[in-house]
Amino acid sequence: MSDDRLNFKQMCAHFDVTPRTLRHYEYIELLAPEREGRSRFYGPREMARMTLILRGRRFGFSLEEIRQWLELYDADPEGRVQRDTWLAMADRQLEELDRRRRELDEVIVELRNLRNTTAAGDT
């Protein structure tokens, strides 16, 4: 094994994911490790894809959105379509996150008010 590849166990540890998660990403074709017999090895391409997958998940993108975006990389060597698609996805996700933050702020105010009202009634 060369130094620029990780085996299955190392890949899980490096990205702090479960074996089940890693197998799932392979099953839905987000990752395509090299295979040598029953062993899987992940090179720089797969590690970069995993970084993007985890970043996308952190930002709230669905696995299908991430898969579609990653597929553009192979179809668009110059990266223009991928960049434009990413910008549109990011804009949509930012709007959704802002909406969710407003809802959460409202719930926090409501809960705080109810808590304070309840606490004031107990004294």
C-alpha positions in Angstrom: 0.0 0.0 0.0 1.4 3.4 -0.9 1.6 6.2 1.7 -1.1 8.4 -0.1 -3.8 5.8 0.4 -5.9 4.8 3.4 -7.4 1.5 4.1 -11.1 1.2 5.2 -10.3 1.3 8.9 -7.9 4.3 8.5 -10.4 6.1 6.4 -13.1 5.7 9.1 -10.6 7.0 11.8 -9.3 9.8 9.7 -12.7 11.3 9.0 -14.3 10.1 12.3 -17.1 8.2 10.6 -18.5 4.8 11.3 -17.9 1.9 9.0 -21.6 1.9 8.3 -21.4 5.5 7.1 -18.5 4.8 4.9 -20.1 1.7 3.3 -23.3 3.7 2.7 -21.4 6.5 0.9 -19.9 3.8 -1.3 -23.3 2.1 -1.8 -24.8 5.3 -3.1 -21.7 6.0 -5.2 -20.4 9.0 -3.5 -17.1 7.2 -3.1 -15.4 4.6 -5.2 -12.4 3.2 -3.5 -9.8 1.1 -5.2 -10.2 -2.6 -4.5 -7.6 -5.2 -4.0 -9.3 -8.5 -3.3 -11.6 -7.8 -0.4 -9.6 -4.7 0.7 -10.6 -1.1 -0.1 -8.1 1.7 -0.4 -8.9 5.4 -0.6 -6.6 7.7 -2.5 -6.4 11.5 -2.6 -9.5 11.8 -4.8 -11.6 9.8 -2.4 -10.3 11.7 0.5 -11.1 15.0 -1.1 -14.6 13.8 -2.0 -15.1 12.7 1.6 -14.0 16.1 2.9 -16.6 17.7 0.6 -19.3 15.2 1.6 -18.8 15.9 5.3 -18.7 19.6 4.7 -21.9 19.4 2.6 -23.6 17.4 5.4 -22.5 20.0 8.0 -24.1 22.7 5.9 -27.3 20.7 5.7 -27.2 19.5 2.1 -28.8 16.2 1.3 -26.7 13.3 0.1 -28.5 13.5 -3.2 -27.6 17.1 -3.6 -24.0 16.3 -2.7 -23.9 13.4 -5.2 -25.3 15.6 -8.0 -22.8 18.3 -7.3 -19.9 15.8 -7.2 -20.9 14.3 -10.5 -20.5 17.7 -12.2 -16.8 17.6 -11.4 -16.2 14.7 -13.9 -18.5 16.3 -16.5 -17.1 19.8 -16.2 -13.3 19.9 -16.3 -13.1 23.7 -16.2 -15.4 23.7 -13.1 -17.8 26.5 -14.3 -21.0 24.5 -14.2 -19.9 23.0 -10.8 -19.2 26.5 -9.4 -22.4 27.9 -10.7 -24.4 24.9 -9.3 -22.6 25.2 -6.0 -23.4 28.9 -5.7 -27.1 28.3 -6.4 -27.2 25.5 -3.9 -25.4 27.6 -1.3 -27.8 30.5 -1.8 -30.8 28.2 -1.4 -29.3 26.6 1.7 -28.4 30.0 3.3 -32.0 31.0 2.8 -33.2 27.8 4.5 -30.8 28.2 7.4 -31.8 31.8 7.9 -35.5 30.7 8.0 -34.7 28.0 10.5 -32.7 30.4 12.6 -35.6 32.9 12.7 -37.9 30.0 13.8 -35.5 28.9 16.4 -35.1 32.5 17.8 -38.9 32.7 18.1 -39.1 29.4 19.9 -36.3 30.5 22.3 -38.1 33.8 23.1 -41.4 31.9 23.6 -39.8 29.3 25.9 -37.8 31.9 27.8 -41.0 34.0 28.4 -43.0 30.9 29.6 -40.1 29.8 31.8 -39.9 33.3 33.4 -43.6 33.6 33.8 -43.7 30.2 35.5 -40.7 31.0 37.7 -42.3 34.3 38.8 -45.5 32.5 39.8 -43.6 30.2 42.1 -42.1 33.0 44.3 
